[in-house]
Amino acid sequence: MASTRIISIIGRKNAGKTTLAVALASELVRRGHRVMTIKHGHHPADADRPGSDTWRHFHEGRAERVLIASPELRVLFERSPDLYDPVALARRYMDDADIVLTEGYKTAPLPKIEVYRRAAGSHPLYDPEAPNASQWVAVVTDDPEFQADCSVLHFHDTIWLQLLANLAWERSLALEP
């Protein structure tokens, strides 16, 4: 069995990280890969409606885990300490994925694809002088003048997503079992 691979989509706020992660996941699924994703957030997630049965199980009942099981969908709510490590999360919950795309985790030691849009910031997170600069696989940008030591893909190119999917697969980190 092949190892699960992992790569992180990063960028400044409102740069388009989610849009890129969704497009890349869709392209990798189209190619026949089993894709799973992890979305990092800085605030506690609350995806359930107050007063619903599952909300009551989790909040009032203080259950450690609540699994919503319905036709074609499962959602797990779990109490756990803040586990920032995306590799540990992927190993725990997604070990049967071909590739895990994380959104966020810009400081984690993972291969990175950065979304850089000029409207979201005057410069990218990528810094060629930074000790972790070699972690950048690609920067996808709307800045026609931007250059870097990693691959630079432009939104106006017609095949940027296909090229990015190739890079993501080839340069993602293979997790050892």
C-alpha positions in Angstrom: 0.0 0.0 0.0 1.4 3.4 -1.0 2.0 6.1 1.7 -0.4 8.9 2.2 0.9 12.1 0.9 0.4 15.6 2.4 0.8 19.2 1.1 -0.4 22.5 2.5 -2.2 25.4 0.8 -1.2 28.7 2.4 -1.6 32.4 1.8 -2.7 35.6 3.4 -6.3 36.2 4.5 -8.7 36.4 1.5 -6.1 35.4 -1.0 -8.2 32.4 -2.2 -6.8 29.5 -0.2 -10.2 27.7 0.0 -10.9 28.3 -3.6 -7.6 26.9 -4.6 -7.8 23.9 -2.2 -11.2 23.0 -3.6 -10.1 23.3 -7.2 -6.9 21.2 -6.5 -8.9 18.6 -4.6 -11.4 18.3 -7.5 -8.6 17.9 -10.1 -6.8 15.2 -8.0 -10.1 13.3 -7.5 -10.7 13.6 -11.3 -7.4 11.9 -11.8 -8.5 9.0 -9.6 -6.8 9.9 -6.3 -8.5 9.5 -2.9 -8.3 13.1 -1.6 -8.9 14.2 2.0 -8.5 17.7 3.4 -7.8 19.4 6.7 -8.8 23.0 7.3 -6.9 24.8 10.0 -8.7 27.5 12.0 -7.6 29.9 14.6 -10.9 29.8 16.5 -12.9 26.9 17.9 -15.1 25.4 15.2 -18.9 25.2 15.8 -20.5 23.4 12.9 -23.6 22.3 14.7 -26.8 24.2 15.5 -27.4 25.0 19.2 -30.3 22.9 20.5 -30.0 20.1 17.9 -29.7 16.5 19.2 -26.0 16.3 18.2 -25.3 19.7 19.8 -27.0 18.5 23.0 -25.0 15.2 23.0 -21.7 17.1 22.6 -22.3 20.2 24.7 -24.9 19.2 27.3 -23.9 15.6 27.6 -20.2 16.4 27.4 -19.6 13.3 25.3 -15.9 12.9 24.2 -17.0 12.1 20.7 -20.3 12.4 18.8 -20.7 10.8 15.4 -23.5 12.0 13.2 -24.3 9.0 10.9 -26.7 9.5 8.1 -27.0 8.2 4.6 -23.9 9.1 2.6 -22.5 11.4 5.3 -20.6 11.0 8.6 -19.5 14.0 10.8 -17.4 13.5 13.9 -17.3 16.0 16.7 -14.4 15.2 19.1 -13.0 16.9 22.2 -9.3 17.0 22.1 -6.4 19.3 23.0 -5.4 21.7 20.3 -3.4 19.5 18.0 -1.7 21.8 15.6 0.4 19.1 13.9 -1.2 18.3 10.5 0.9 15.2 10.1 -0.5 13.7 13.3 -4.0 14.7 12.3 -3.6 13.1 8.9 -2.2 9.9 10.5 -5.1 9.7 13.0 -8.0 10.4 10.7 -6.9 10.1 7.1 -4.4 7.3 6.8 -6.4 5.7 3.9 -6.1 8.9 1.7 -3.8 9.0 -1.3 -3.2 12.7 -0.6 -4.2 15.1 2.1 -4.5 18.8 1.3 -4.2 21.0 4.3 -5.4 24.6 4.2 -3.3 26.8 6.5 -0.5 25.5 8.6 1.9 28.0 7.1 4.6 27.3 9.8 4.3 23.5 9.7 7.3 21.7 8.1 5.3 20.7 5.0 5.6 21.2 1.3 3.7 24.4 0.5 1.6 25.9 -2.3 1.0 29.6 -1.7 -1.8 31.6 -3.2 -0.6 35.2 -3.6 -3.1 37.8 -4.9 -2.0 41.4 -4.9 -5.4 42.4 -3.5 -4.7 40.4 -0.4 -1.3 41.7 0.4 1.6 43.7 -1.1 3.9 40.7 -1.0 3.7 37.0 -0.7 4.5 34.9 2.4 7.3 33.3 0.4 10.7 34.7 1.3 13.7 33.3 -0.6 16.0 34.2 2.4 13.9 32.3 5.0 15.2 29.0 6.4 12.1 27.2 5.2 12.1 28.7 1.6 12.8 25.2 0.2 9.4 24.0 1.4 7.6 26.1 -1.3 6.5 23.9 -4.2 4.8 26.7 -6.0 3.2 30.1 -5.8 0.0 30.7 -7.7 -0.5 34.4 -8.4 -2.2 37.1 -10.3 1.0 39.2 -10.3 2.6 38.8 -13.8 5.9 40.2 -12.6 6.3 37.9 -9.6 9.3 35.5 -9.7 10.6 33.0 -7.2 13.0 30.1 -6.9 10.0 27.7 -6.8 7.5 27.2 -9.5 5.3 30.2 -10.2 1.9 29.7 -11.9 -0.3 32.5 -13.0 -4.1 32.4 -12.9 -4.3 33.7 -16.4 -2.4 30.6 -17.8 -4.9 28.2 -19.2 -3.4 25.0 -17.7 -2.2 26.3 -14.3 -4.5 23.9 -12.3 -3.2 20.8 -14.2 0.4 21.9 -13.7 -0.3 22.6 -10.0 -1.9 19.1 -9.6 1.2 17.5 -11.1 3.5 19.5 -8.7 1.3 18.8 -5.7 1.4 15.1 -6.3 5.1 15.0 -7.1 6.3 17.2 -4.3 3.9 16.3 -1.5 5.4 14.7 1.6 4.9 10.9 1.8 4.0 10.0 5.4 5.7 6.9 6.7 3.3 4.4 8.3 
